[in-house]
């Protein structure tokens, strides 16, 4: 799943005219997914509801 996401992200950035390497795409994924997971964990703690959709 992450390999497919990485490929899509790399191709999307390159289609905009930028020269993007796979390493840059992986870095962007980590920078995006880390805050999302942090927010998810905090909201689960506050609400007491475990969400498995993210």
C-alpha positions as a LaTeX table, in Angstrom:
\begin{tabular}{lrrr}
\hline
Residue & $x$ (\AA) & $y$ (\AA) & $z$ (\AA) \\
\hline
Unk1 & 0.00 & 0.00 & 0.00 \\
Unk2 & 2.73 & 2.46 & 0.91 \\
Unk3 & 4.69 & 1.54 & $-2.23$ \\
Unk4 & 1.65 & 2.39 & $-4.35$ \\
Unk5 & 1.13 & 5.65 & $-2.45$ \\
Unk6 & 4.79 & 6.52 & $-2.94$ \\
Unk7 & 4.53 & 5.84 & $-6.68$ \\
Unk8 & 1.38 & 7.95 & $-7.01$ \\
Unk9 & 2.92 & 10.83 & $-5.05$ \\
Unk10 & 6.14 & 10.72 & $-7.09$ \\
Unk11 & 4.26 & 10.61 & $-10.39$ \\
Unk12 & 1.92 & 13.41 & $-9.32$ \\
Unk13 & 4.76 & 15.72 & $-8.32$ \\
Unk14 & 6.69 & 14.91 & $-11.50$ \\
Unk15 & 3.59 & 15.59 & $-13.64$ \\
Unk16 & 3.61 & 19.15 & $-12.27$ \\
Unk17 & 7.05 & 19.68 & $-13.80$ \\
Unk18 & 9.18 & 19.04 & $-10.74$ \\
Unk19 & 11.94 & 16.46 & $-10.60$ \\
Unk20 & 11.00 & 14.44 & $-7.54$ \\
Unk21 & 12.90 & 11.41 & $-6.33$ \\
Unk22 & 11.32 & 8.50 & $-4.51$ \\
Unk23 & 13.26 & 9.46 & $-1.38$ \\
Unk24 & 11.61 & 12.89 & $-1.36$ \\
Unk25 & 8.20 & 11.24 & $-1.73$ \\
Unk26 & 8.92 & 8.91 & 1.20 \\
Unk27 & 9.99 & 11.90 & 3.30 \\
Unk28 & 6.77 & 13.74 & 2.39 \\
Unk29 & 4.70 & 10.71 & 3.41 \\
Unk30 & 6.35 & 10.52 & 6.82 \\
Unk31 & 5.92 & 14.25 & 7.38 \\
Unk32 & 2.22 & 13.96 & 6.47 \\
Unk33 & 1.31 & 10.71 & 8.22 \\
Unk34 & 3.02 & 11.47 & 11.55 \\
Unk35 & 0.77 & 14.45 & 12.49 \\
Unk36 & $-2.31$ & 12.54 & 11.30 \\
Unk37 & $-1.46$ & 9.60 & 13.57 \\
Unk38 & $-0.75$ & 11.97 & 16.47 \\
Unk39 & $-4.09$ & 13.75 & 16.04 \\
Unk40 & $-5.88$ & 10.39 & 15.72 \\
Unk41 & $-4.31$ & 9.07 & 18.93 \\
Unk42 & $-5.16$ & 12.27 & 20.83 \\
Unk43 & $-8.78$ & 12.29 & 19.60 \\
Unk44 & $-9.17$ & 8.62 & 20.56 \\
Unk45 & $-7.84$ & 9.39 & 24.04 \\
Unk46 & $-10.17$ & 12.37 & 24.52 \\
Unk47 & $-13.28$ & 10.71 & 23.07 \\
Unk48 & $-12.57$ & 7.24 & 24.42 \\
Unk49 & $-13.45$ & 5.80 & 21.01 \\
Unk50 & $-10.95$ & 3.70 & 19.10 \\
Unk51 & $-11.04$ & 4.49 & 15.38 \\
Unk52 & $-9.44$ & 2.06 & 12.97 \\
Unk53 & $-10.25$ & 3.92 & 9.77 \\
Unk54 & $-7.11$ & 6.09 & 9.61 \\
\hline
\end{tabular}
